[in-house]
Amino acid sequence: MLESLTQSAAAVTLVDAKAHMRVTYADDNTLITSQILMAQQLVESQTRLTLSSAQWQVTTQDREIALEWGDLATVDEVATIAKDGTATAITDFTQPNYNGARYVYIGDATEGPTFRVKYTTQANADKIQLLKQAVLMTVGHFYENREQIVMGAKPEEMPLGAVHIMRHLSIGRYA
């Protein structure tokens, strides 16, 4: 089971989002701030890339553990977890990198039954501007389409730009 140990900080500011949408009044600041966080969560989940550093924990019975979400910065802990919850550090593991996908392989000599890996990811500097643009476009979409049904208008899918960016950034990531 993968769980985040940290909350992502908003990578797009309220000022940037309002400028992108050409909103000049403060009436919707709370709404837009909430939409920034939702848009960032959507972009990060679709691309499995993070806009800021984050800490993660995977607990599993598998010996092959994918280190998902973002670019790996460090593996902070590899441990076995006993039935009573006691963690014991493991040194018998490797960290291969296959086509950009990072893993921890637990050696066969290590007894389970449950393994835990804690690791830290960092934002990818080469992709941060594309990720931020996808967040801004998604916030704009959320802001303009606040209701489930719009009377007198043809329902439309999310604009191609944001979807295209998210698909581009997720190619070759984890399946």
N, C-alpha and C positions, 0 to 999 in steps of 0.2 A: 504494500500500500504506500503510495506516494503522498506526502503531505508537506506543505510549505511551513517553515518555521518562522518566516518573516513576512510582513505585509509589504507589498510593492508601494513605493512612494510614487505619487503622481508625476509622470514625466512631462506632462503638458500642463502649463499653468492656465488659470482662469483667464488671465489677460491674453495669452496666446490664442485660446479657444474663441474668446469673444472677438478678437481681431480677425481671426479666420472666418468667422460667421458674420462679421460686420454688425455685431450687436453693441450698442453704445450705452444702453441703460442698465441699471443694477437690479431691476425687478426679478430677473431670472438667474441671478448668481448662484443660488443654492441648487436649482435644477441643473444648471450647466456643470457645476462642480461634481454633482453626483453622476452626470452623464460622462464626464471625463473618466471617472474611476471605472464605470461600466464599460466604456469603450476600450480602455487600456486592458481590462480583464479579457475582453473579447479578442483583441489583437494578440495578446500574449498567449491565450489558449489556442487560437487558430494557428499561430506560427511556432508555438513552443519556444519562443525567444522572450527574454525579459528585458524590460527597459531600464532596469536598475539591478544592482547586486541583490541576490536572494540566497537564503539558506533553505535546504531541502533535506528530507529524511525519507528513506525507503525502508520499509520493513517487509520481509518476504521469506519464504522457505526455499526460493530458488538460489542456485549458486551463481547464476549469470544475472547480473543486476544492471539494467539500463539506467544511466544517469541522464535523465531527461531535463528539459526546460533550460534553455540558455546555454551559454558557453561556459564550460567547466573552468573554474578558477582553482579550487582545491578540493581534495577529498579529506574531510576533517576527522572522520571516524569510520572504521569498519569493525563490527563487533558481532559476537553471537549473543543471543538473548535467551537466557534459561527460562524454564517454566515459571520460576518465581519472579521474573522480571530483571534479574541481575544481568548486567552487560559485561562481557569479557572481550577485551581488544583482540583483534585478529591481525597477524602479520603475514599469513599465508594467503596472499591475494595478488592479482595482477590488474592492470588498468589498460587494456588494449583500446585502440581507436580504429574503428572500421568505418571508412567513408564519412567521417565527421561525427559518427555516433559513439559516445563514450560508454564504457562498461566497467564494472568491477567483477572479476571472476574469483570466487572463493575456492581455494584449493581443496582437493578431495580429502586431505588428511584432517581438515577442520570439521569438528562435529557441530551439528545444528542443534535443534531443529529450525530455529529462526535466526535470520541474519538482519542486521541493521547497518545502513550506510548513511552517514550524514555528509553533505557536501555543499559547497558554495558555488554559485554561478555568477557570472558578471554580464553586463550588457555588452553586446557586440558593437564596437565603435564604428565598424564599417556599415552597419545596418540601422543605426539609431535614428538617422534622419528619415529613412523610409518608414520605420515603425512609428515615429511621431506623426508623420504625415497620415498614415493609416488611422491613427487615433483621432487626429483632427477631423478627417473626413467622416469617420464614424460618429463622432460627437455631432457634427453638422447634420448628419442623417437622423440621429436620435432627436435632435432639437426640432428639426423641421417636420418630423413624423412622430409626434408625441402620442397620438391616439391610435388605437387598433384599426379603426375604420375611418376613412376620410370620405365624407359625402361629396359627391360631384366630382371626384377625381379618380383617375385610373390607378389601382394599386400597383406599386412598383417594387422591384427587388432593390436591395442595397446597391448604391451606385457602383458601377464596374471598377472605378478607381481603387477604392478601399479593398474590395474583394480581390482584385488583381494583385495588389501589393501583398496582402496576406498570403495568397496562394504562392506567389513568387518566393516569399521568405520561408515558407514551410516546405518547399521542394527539397527532398533529400534529408529532411528531418526524420524524427521517429514515427513509425507507423502505429 
